[in-house]
Amino acid sequence: VEESQLYPAFPSPMSIAFIKIYPLLTMLNAISTLNKSELYLQLGRDRLEEADILMNKLSPVECTHMALYYVMGLMNLGLLDKHLPDINSFVEKVVGYWSDINPGSDYFLSGIAYAYIVQLAYFTGRADLISDNMIDRMVGAFRDLESTSENRANRPYPFSYALNVLAE
């Protein structure tokens, strides 16, 4: 990303760490499907170390988007215990971000954060962390997305994410 100066576009401002980790975690999940995936993890650089560093640089709302992909990648690679020895603390921290994120403030970054939080909790067996207040706030935020024409036009995006996790 830095070498080419070609940064992906997102509808909300994102940190350089987010821009770098999104394709990295996608690649780690793809690598996990290969035979001898360990060979590709270190090819040219240590991709897991890079992912660990970038995860720690994300803002809380950015972390909600990437935490599930991070956990899935580590789990698929069989390296969850090595890189997240206390998965419960990690999940509790990420799920705990809900109270500081207003899902009605914008349709993308904050608007879909709760869906990622809920998916992470379900995926890791921590559905106990999902509270009624959290769900009420996620669902109630759709009326707040009337605030701008852009949010109104893109409201189906967070709505589809919410509907998907609530149906699970």
Buried (B, 14 or more C-beta within 10 A) or exposed (E): EEEEEEEEEEBBEBEEBBBBBBEBBEBBBEBBEEEEBEEBBEEEEEBBEBBBEBBEBBBBBBBBBBBBBBBBBBBBBEBBEEBBEEBEEBBBEBBEBBEEBBBBBBBBBBBBBBBBBBBBBBBBEBEEBBEEEBBEBBBEBBEBBEEEEEBEEBBEBBBEBBEEBEEE
